[in-house]
Amino acid sequence: MSQLFHGGDLHTASNVFGRPVDDWLDLSTGINQHSYPAPAIAPEVWQRLPYLQPALMDAAASYYNQHPCLASSGSQPVIEILPSILRALGSAKAAWLADVGYQEHRHGWNQCGPIKTYNGLCVQQATQQIDSAMANDEVGHLVIINPNNPTGTLFSVEQLLFWAQQLNNGFLVVDEAFIDTHPTASLLSQTLPDNVVILRSVGKFFGLAGIRLGFTFASPRVLAALQQHIGPWSVNGPAQSVAIAALNDQVWQQQMRQQLIHQASTQLQLWHQPLLQLGASLAAQHELFRCFAMTPNLAHKLHQSAAEQGILLRPVDINSGKSLLRFGNIDLSQAKFQQRCRTWLRSLHTLR
């Protein structure tokens, strides 16, 4: 039952568990609960065809640094079409992806050629596996989710640039959807080699998943190929207006980073001890989510019992003996939801 829908799919969750959509505490995503306060939309924005505004691209250049980029309706359409484009431009050998991570990447690459996987739970093991495959010239393209969702693994800028250099006619694709809380860890802080593609989204850190806006950073030939597939009017006008304000608001960005970093320990403490007592262990900690490792049976029991209390979590099965359970942030100013969480946690002794 827990695998029937993506995180954040409250309508399906409501149908499954019989709870109104507006009565959920949705912790199944890593979307910031404190969304950027969207400005009023000028009337003409609703009337004009949404050609890309120069102000949007200027704001993107300011926030992400001066790199060639393409705006799109979120990262998802790019994730779907990028594998076929990169295989046409580069190597036909296997693409290497994390065995645990955002599965839309795997789905996209699996549609147009061979794939192999490296360890998505441990940076050290992943590094050894990728290094070995590189030495044997087995890597056609390398896909990194940095930091990984849901495992939280993070590779250094130096390591990623080294792998990009080692690729033989292949591309390094790095999904940085969750990197905004630590901008210096982004490859966009560096000069990008021509075989590097970076995916960014305004959905997670800015809490603006509903406007569907993402940016792809790559060489001009990759961006040109992507543009042909995406076509005109790829980002709606209201989304552009909101994003211009959000990407330019350096004061909000800095304050939000500090707030999320400051509250991370409080977010963790709410869940940590009760789950440890059930036999779970902390597997990942990020400013926007945390994951606990446990048996699949326990993960599915917790997912079910939480949903019955109006708390939506995200289970991720790893193998027959291990699953992850991801907890997004709660709004610490909302006493109602804090109380709901504590009530559920107090009931967990019945699951032992």
Secondary structure, DSSP 8 states (H G I E B T S, - for coil): -TTSS-TT-HHHHHHHHT--GGG-EE-SS---SS--------HHHHHS-----HHHHHHHHHHH-S--EEEESSSHHHHHHHHHHHHHHS--S-EEEESSS-HHHHHHHHTSS-EEEE-SS-HHHHHHHHHHHHHTT--SEEEEESS-TTT-----HHHHHHHHHH-SS--EEEE-TT-TTSGGGSGGGS---TTEEEEEESSSTTS-GGG--EEEE--HHHHHHHHHHH-S--S-HHHHHHHHHHHH-HHHHHHHHHHHHHHHHHHHHHHHHHHHHTT-EEEEEETTEEEEEE-HHHHHHHHHHHHHTTEE-EEEEEETTEEEEEEE---TT-HHHHHHHHHHHHGGGGG-
